[in-house]
Amino acid sequence: MGSDDDDTGGIPPPDTSRFQDITAELLRAHACCEPDCFGCYDGGTGASVRIVGLAKKPELNNRLGAILGPVDLESSRWPVKLQDDGKLIAVRRQNLELVTAA
């Protein structure tokens, strides 16, 4: 019979060593994407943003939108729904400005 400190029921703990590299990579991506900038507690959902500095699609610059959810760490882009036409786009952090109420 095990001690009171042994609550595993004889099951060995999982081997998580293979996740260490993945975790480090995700933490780097997390920091790069600045997830706190639009309200990390809810993934930034609903935050009003302005698109700025796009070179390949300059027609999107100065358009307003809303963050739809948390940043995609793989693409380093935020999901944004444009205010005027409802188009869904993915935008890097450096091309988004938080719009505050005046």
N, CA and C atoms as an extended XYZ file, in Angstrom:
306
Properties=species:S:1:pos:R:3:atomname:S:1:resname:S:1:resid:I:1 pbc="F F F"
N         0.836       -1.186        0.000 N   MET     1
C         0.000        0.000        0.000 CA  MET     1
C         0.881        1.251        0.000 C   MET     1
N         0.504        2.289       -0.777 N   GLY     2
C         1.310        3.504       -0.888 CA  GLY     2
C         1.072        4.436        0.272 C   GLY     2
N         1.907        5.436        0.356 N   SER     3
C         1.756        6.446        1.403 CA  SER     3
C         0.630        7.399        1.036 C   SER     3
N         0.261        8.237        1.984 N   ASP     4
C        -0.800        9.219        1.739 CA  ASP     4
C        -0.388       10.237        0.679 C   ASP     4
N         0.934       10.430        0.488 N   ASP     5
C         1.429       11.389       -0.493 CA  ASP     5
C         1.345       10.855       -1.919 C   ASP     5
N         1.147        9.550       -2.084 N   ASP     6
C         1.110        8.930       -3.406 CA  ASP     6
C        -0.326        8.817       -3.880 C   ASP     6
N        -0.787        9.820       -4.646 N   ASP     7
C        -2.158        9.830       -5.144 CA  ASP     7
C        -2.258        9.363       -6.590 C   ASP     7
N        -1.183        8.807       -7.132 N   THR     8
C        -1.185        8.414       -8.539 CA  THR     8
C        -1.795        7.045       -8.760 C   THR     8
N        -2.058        6.303       -7.703 N   GLY     9
C        -2.635        4.978       -7.847 CA  GLY     9
C        -1.711        4.015       -8.564 C   GLY     9
N        -0.406        4.224       -8.454 N   GLY    10
C         0.553        3.344       -9.088 CA  GLY    10
C         0.810        3.652      -10.554 C   GLY    10
N         0.149        4.675      -11.120 N   ILE    11
C         0.357        5.051      -12.517 CA  ILE    11
C         1.558        5.981      -12.596 C   ILE    11
N         2.524        5.650      -13.449 N   PRO    12
C         3.699        6.530      -13.552 CA  PRO    12
C         3.307        7.869      -14.155 C   PRO    12
N         3.993        8.951      -13.764 N   PRO    13
C         3.685       10.268      -14.344 CA  PRO    13
C         4.042       10.274      -15.830 C   PRO    13
N         3.346       11.081      -16.629 N   PRO    14
C         3.639       11.135      -18.066 CA  PRO    14
C         5.002       11.750      -18.326 C   PRO    14
N         5.646       11.319      -19.401 N   ASP    15
C         6.929       11.879      -19.812 CA  ASP    15
C         6.660       13.153      -20.617 C   ASP    15
N         6.939       14.291      -20.030 N   THR    16
C         6.677       15.574      -20.700 CA  THR    16
C         7.945       16.189      -21.284 C   THR    16
N         9.051       15.466      -21.252 N   SER    17
C        10.315       16.034      -21.734 CA  SER    17
C        10.252       16.437      -23.205 C   SER    17
N         9.460       15.728      -24.005 N   ARG    18
C         9.371       16.066      -25.428 CA  ARG    18
C         8.661       17.388      -25.673 C   ARG    18
N         7.963       17.906      -24.670 N   PHE    19
C         7.243       19.161      -24.829 CA  PHE    19
C         8.080       20.386      -24.491 C   PHE    19
N         9.259       20.191      -23.933 N   GLN    20
C        10.077       21.330      -23.514 CA  GLN    20
C        10.461       22.221      -24.689 C   GLN    20
N        10.862       21.622      -25.814 N   ASP    21
C        11.223       22.427      -26.988 CA  ASP    21
C        10.013       23.150      -27.539 C   ASP    21
N         8.887       22.466      -27.604 N   ILE    22
C         7.655       23.074      -28.111 CA  ILE    22
C         7.243       24.231      -27.212 C   ILE    22
N         7.322       24.033      -25.918 N   THR    23
C         6.945       25.077      -24.969 CA  THR    23
C         7.825       26.307      -25.140 C   THR    23
N         9.121       26.113      -25.285 N   ALA    24
C        10.037       27.245      -25.469 CA  ALA    24
C         9.703       27.991      -26.763 C   ALA    24
N         9.398       27.245      -27.825 N   GLU    25
C         9.046       27.863      -29.099 CA  GLU    25
C         7.756       28.665      -28.981 C   GLU    25
N         6.768       28.116      -28.304 N   LEU    26
C         5.506       28.825      -28.120 CA  LEU    26
C         5.686       30.061      -27.257 C   LEU    26
N         6.521       29.981      -26.245 N   LEU    27
C         6.770       31.149      -25.393 CA  LEU    27
C         7.436       32.271      -26.185 C   LEU    27
N         8.368       31.916      -27.093 N   ARG    28
C         9.002       32.945      -27.946 CA  ARG    28
C         7.959       33.572      -28.869 C   ARG    28
N         7.131       32.748      -29.476 N   ALA    29
C         6.085       33.267      -30.371 CA  ALA    29
C         5.100       34.121      -29.595 C   ALA    29
N         4.767       33.688      -28.397 N   HIS    30
C         3.839       34.413      -27.530 CA  HIS    30
C         4.370       35.816      -27.257 C   HIS    30
N         5.634       35.924      -26.887 N   ALA    31
C         6.232       37.231      -26.587 CA  ALA    31
C         6.292       38.100      -27.837 C   ALA    31
N         6.626       37.515      -28.973 N   CYS    32
C         6.739       38.248      -30.237 CA  CYS    32
C         5.399       38.845      -30.673 C   CYS    32
N         4.324       38.146      -30.405 N   CYS    33
C         2.992       38.576      -30.856 CA  CYS    33
C         2.324       39.560      -29.913 C   CYS    33
N         2.924       39.841      -28.781 N   GLU    34
C         2.374       40.765      -27.795 CA  GLU    34
C         0.904       40.474      -27.481 C   GLU    34
N         0.603       39.294      -26.965 N   PRO    35
C        -0.799       38.935      -26.747 CA  PRO    35
C        -1.513       39.799      -25.713 C   PRO    35
N        -0.774       40.499      -24.882 N   ASP    36
C        -1.400       41.336      -23.858 CA  ASP    36
C        -1.899       42.666      -24.412 C   ASP    36
N        -1.503       43.021      -25.620 N   CYS    37
C        -1.797       44.350      -26.141 CA  CYS    37
C        -3.281       44.619      -26.352 C   CYS    37
N        -4.075       43.593      -26.555 N   PHE    38
C        -5.505       43.796      -26.788 CA  PHE    38
C        -6.370       43.160      -25.706 C   PHE    38
N        -5.779       42.819      -24.579 N   GLY    39
C        -6.535       42.227      -23.483 CA  GLY    39
C        -6.387       40.714      -23.460 C   GLY    39
N        -5.277       40.258      -22.942 N   CYS    40
C        -4.954       38.833      -22.957 CA  CYS    40
C        -5.990       37.993      -22.227 C   CYS    40
N        -6.633       38.569      -21.222 N   TYR    41
C        -7.589       37.797      -20.426 CA  TYR    41
C        -8.726       37.240      -21.255 C   TYR    41
N        -9.025       37.838      -22.388 N   ASP    42
C       -10.075       37.291      -23.256 CA  ASP    42
C        -9.589       37.167      -24.701 C   ASP    42
N        -8.266       37.141      -24.882 N   GLY    43
C        -7.711       37.010      -26.222 CA  GLY    43
C        -7.854       38.251      -27.068 C   GLY    43
N        -8.257       39.356      -26.461 N   GLY    44
C        -8.415       40.593      -27.207 CA  GLY    44
C        -9.732       40.701      -27.940 C   GLY    44
N       -10.574       39.693      -27.803 N   THR    45
C       -11.837       39.658      -28.536 CA  THR    45
C       -12.623       40.941      -28.369 C   THR    45
N       -12.996       41.535      -29.502 N   GLY    46
C       -13.816       42.744      -29.487 CA  GLY    46
C       -13.043       44.041      -29.467 C   GLY    46
N       -11.719       43.981      -29.257 N   ALA    47
C       -10.936       45.217      -29.225 CA  ALA    47
C       -10.992       45.894      -30.591 C   ALA    47
N       -11.159       47.207      -30.578 N   SER    48
C       -11.194       47.988      -31.820 CA  SER    48
C        -9.776       48.336      -32.241 C   SER    48
N        -9.479       48.093      -33.510 N   VAL    49
C        -8.135       48.344      -34.029 CA  VAL    49
C        -8.201       49.070      -35.371 C   VAL    49
N        -7.081       49.727      -35.683 N   ARG    50
C        -6.906       50.376      -36.981 CA  ARG    50
C        -5.731       49.669      -37.666 C   ARG    50
N        -5.879       49.390      -38.944 N   ILE    51
C        -4.825       48.738      -39.705 CA  ILE    51
C        -3.896       49.820      -40.247 C   ILE    51
N        -2.595       49.598      -40.081 N   VAL    52
C        -1.600       50.590      -40.496 CA  VAL    52
C        -0.375       49.900      -41.095 C   VAL    52
N         0.298       50.602      -41.992 N   GLY    53
C         1.608       50.178      -42.470 CA  GLY    53
C         1.675       48.954      -43.355 C   GLY    53
N         0.565       48.558      -43.953 N   LEU    54
C         0.615       47.414      -44.862 CA  LEU    54
C         1.192       47.856      -46.196 C   LEU    54
N         2.219       47.178      -46.663 N   ALA    55
C         2.845       47.521      -47.943 CA  ALA    55
C         2.204       46.755      -49.100 C   ALA    55
N         1.899       45.487      -48.873 N   LYS    56
C         1.354       44.662      -49.964 CA  LYS    56
C        -0.129       44.914      -50.228 C   LYS    56
N        -0.840       45.391      -49.220 N   LYS    57
C        -2.268       45.701      -49.387 CA  LYS    57
C        -2.557       47.073      -48.787 C   LYS    57
N        -2.006       48.123      -49.372 N   PRO    58
C        -2.158       49.464      -48.801 CA  PRO    58
C        -3.607       49.927      -48.746 C   PRO    58
N        -4.476       49.327      -49.560 N   GLU    59
C        -5.890       49.707      -49.535 CA  GLU    59
C        -6.558       49.364      -48.200 C   GLU    59
N        -5.925       48.510      -47.409 N   LEU    60
C        -6.484       48.163      -46.094 CA  LEU    60
C        -6.035       49.126      -44.996 C   LEU    60
N        -4.997       49.931      -45.275 N   ASN    61
C        -4.505       50.866      -44.265 CA  ASN    61
C        -5.579       51.873      -43.866 C   ASN    61
N        -5.592       52.200      -42.591 N   ASN    62
C        -6.518       53.146      -41.960 CA  ASN    62
C        -7.941       52.618      -41.831 C   ASN    62
N        -8.176       51.367      -42.186 N   ARG    63
C        -9.508       50.797      -41.990 CA  ARG    63
C        -9.627       50.296      -40.559 C   ARG    63
N       -10.835       50.363      -40.033 N   LEU    64
C       -11.097       49.931      -38.670 CA  LEU    64
C       -11.627       48.506      -38.663 C   LEU    64
N       -11.348       47.829      -37.566 N   GLY    65
C       -11.835       46.463      -37.417 CA  GLY    65
C       -11.905       46.078      -35.952 C   GLY    65
N       -12.273       44.834      -35.729 N   ALA    66
C       -12.370       44.299      -34.367 CA  ALA    66
C       -11.616       42.977      -34.303 C   ALA    66
N       -10.878       42.788      -33.219 N   ILE    67
C       -10.183       41.526      -32.981 CA  ILE    67
C       -11.236       40.454      -32.715 C   ILE    67
N       -11.123       39.334      -33.415 N   LEU    68
C       -12.099       38.255      -33.266 CA  LEU    68
C       -11.721       37.237      -32.203 C   LEU    68
N       -10.463       37.181      -31.843 N   GLY    69
C       -10.025       36.196      -30.855 CA  GLY    69
C        -8.532       36.292      -30.647 C   GLY    69
N        -7.968       35.310      -29.977 N   PRO    70
C        -6.539       35.360      -29.662 CA  PRO    70
C        -5.661       35.235      -30.902 C   PRO    70
N        -4.434       35.695      -30.761 N   VAL    71
C        -3.452       35.626      -31.832 CA  VAL    71
C        -3.171       34.172      -32.196 C   VAL    71
N        -2.964       33.922      -33.483 N   ASP    72
C        -2.548       32.609      -33.956 CA  ASP    72
C        -1.028       32.564      -33.839 C   ASP    72
N        -0.516       31.784      -32.902 N   LEU    73
C         0.918       31.776      -32.649 CA  LEU    73
C         1.718       31.206      -33.814 C   LEU    73
N         1.122       30.361      -34.623 N   GLU    74
C         1.851       29.794      -35.760 CA  GLU    74
C         2.079       30.828      -36.858 C   GLU    74
N         1.090       31.648      -37.133 N   SER    75
C         1.227       32.649      -38.189 CA  SER    75
C         1.628       34.018      -37.645 C   SER    75
N         1.573       34.183      -36.327 N   SER    76
C         1.859       35.474      -35.669 CA  SER    76
C         0.903       36.565      -36.136 C   SER    76
N        -0.314       36.172      -36.434 N   ARG    77
C        -1.305       37.140      -36.925 CA  ARG    77
C        -2.563       37.108      -36.067 C   ARG    77
N        -3.189       38.274      -35.980 N   TRP    78
C        -4.433       38.434      -35.232 CA  TRP    78
C        -5.614       38.345      -36.191 C   TRP    78
N        -6.676       37.645      -35.803 N   PRO    79
C        -7.875       37.608      -36.639 CA  PRO    79
C        -8.665       38.908      -36.471 C   PRO    79
N        -8.939       39.574      -37.583 N   VAL    80
C        -9.614       40.871      -37.544 CA  VAL    80
C       -10.804       40.844      -38.503 C   VAL    80
N       -11.915       41.389      -38.035 N   LYS    81
C       -13.092       41.574      -38.888 CA  LYS    81
C       -13.192       43.058      -39.192 C   LYS    81
N       -13.133       43.402      -40.480 N   LEU    82
C       -13.199       44.806      -40.869 CA  LEU    82
C       -14.585       45.373      -40.573 C   LEU    82
N       -14.587       46.595      -40.082 N   GLN    83
C       -15.828       47.234      -39.637 CA  GLN    83
C       -16.765       47.563      -40.796 C   GLN    83
N       -16.215       48.051      -41.900 N   ASP    84
C       -17.080       48.549      -42.971 CA  ASP    84
C       -17.699       47.465      -43.851 C   ASP    84
N       -16.975       46.382      -44.119 N   ASP    85
C       -17.540       45.364      -45.010 CA  ASP    85
C       -17.599       43.960      -44.405 C   ASP    85
N       -17.127       43.801      -43.173 N   GLY    86
C       -17.203       42.508      -42.499 CA  GLY    86
C       -16.197       41.480      -42.979 C   GLY    86
N       -15.276       41.893      -43.854 N   LYS    87
C       -14.257       40.980      -44.368 CA  LYS    87
C       -13.361       40.507      -43.225 C   LYS    87
N       -12.997       39.215      -43.250 N   LEU    88
C       -12.119       38.641      -42.237 CA  LEU    88
C       -10.702       38.583      -42.781 C   LEU    88
N        -9.750       39.123      -42.004 N   ILE    89
C        -8.350       39.113      -42.407 CA  ILE    89
C        -7.483       38.748      -41.203 C   ILE    89
N        -6.251       38.380      -41.462 N   ALA    90
C        -5.281       38.084      -40.407 CA  ALA    90
C        -4.140       39.081      -40.540 C   ALA    90
N        -3.810       39.751      -39.434 N   VAL    91
C        -2.877       40.880      -39.490 CA  VAL    91
C        -1.813       40.747      -38.405 C   VAL    91
N        -0.566       41.052      -38.758 N   ARG    92
C         0.522       41.039      -37.774 CA  ARG    92
C         0.352       42.190      -36.776 C   ARG    92
N         0.884       41.996      -35.598 N   ARG    93
C         0.759       42.975      -34.513 CA  ARG    93
C         1.272       44.347      -34.911 C   ARG    93
N         2.396       44.402      -35.612 N   GLN    94
C         2.971       45.708      -35.958 CA  GLN    94
C         2.100       46.494      -36.925 C   GLN    94
N         1.081       45.851      -37.485 N   ASN    95
C         0.178       46.547      -38.408 CA  ASN    95
C        -1.179       46.835      -37.784 C   ASN    95
N        -1.248       46.778      -36.463 N   LEU    96
C        -2.492       47.072      -35.749 CA  LEU    96
C        -2.258       48.121      -34.677 C   LEU    96
N        -3.160       49.084      -34.621 N   GLU    97
C        -3.148       50.081      -33.534 CA  GLU    97
C        -4.443       49.929      -32.766 C   GLU    97
N        -4.338       49.925      -31.464 N   LEU    98
C        -5.535       49.882      -30.625 CA  LEU    98
C        -6.246       51.216      -30.730 C   LEU    98
N        -7.559       51.189      -30.987 N   VAL    99
C        -8.364       52.405      -31.080 CA  VAL    99
C        -9.105       52.552      -29.760 C   VAL    99
N        -8.856       53.670      -29.110 N   THR   100
C        -9.527       53.929      -27.836 CA  THR   100
C       -10.649       54.930      -28.035 C   THR   100
N       -11.635       54.836      -27.186 N   ALA   101
C       -12.765       55.773      -27.262 CA  ALA   101
C       -12.282       57.177      -26.934 C   ALA   101
N       -12.740       58.147      -27.705 N   ALA   102
C       -12.332       59.550      -27.507 CA  ALA   102
C       -13.155       60.206      -26.437 C   ALA   102
